[in-house]
Amino acid sequence: MKNKTLQLTLVFVILLTFTSCEVIGDIFKAGMGFGIFLVVLIIALVVFIISKFLGGK
């Protein structure tokens, strides 16, 4: 009985200290930042290509 209580207490402490939501949130924030950077880069590339075709020089 004492061993079970110790194990349950240890599992409870581990669950409280390691929150996976923060890790997943940070991963999504990094992914969102990279996605925005990629979209801006693609838009700049398209604008550059269009300006080369229409610029004539």
NORNOR-V959926 format. One record per backbone hydrogen bond with DSSP energy under -1.0 kcal/mol. NH is the residue of the N-H (numbers start at 1). CO is the residue of the C=O. E is the energy in kcal/mol with one decimal. If there is no record, write none. Layout:
NH_CO_E, NH_CO_E
This chain:
5_1_-2.0, 6_2_-2.1, 7_3_-2.2, 8_4_-2.6, 9_5_-2.3, 10_6_-2.3, 11_7_-2.5, 12_8_-2.3, 13_9_-2.3, 14_10_-2.3, 15_11_-2.3, 16_12_-1.7, 17_13_-1.9, 18_14_-2.3, 24_20_-2.5, 25_21_-2.5, 26_22_-2.4, 27_23_-2.1, 28_24_-2.3, 29_25_-2.2, 30_26_-2.3, 31_27_-2.4, 32_28_-2.5, 33_29_-2.2, 34_30_-2.2, 35_31_-2.2, 36_32_-2.4, 37_33_-2.2, 38_34_-2.3, 39_35_-2.3, 40_36_-2.4, 41_37_-2.2, 42_38_-2.3, 43_39_-2.4, 44_40_-2.4, 45_41_-2.0, 46_42_-2.4, 47_43_-2.5, 48_44_-2.3, 49_45_-2.4, 50_46_-2.6, 51_47_-2.4, 52_48_-1.7, 53_49_-1.9, 54_50_-2.5, 55_51_-1.8
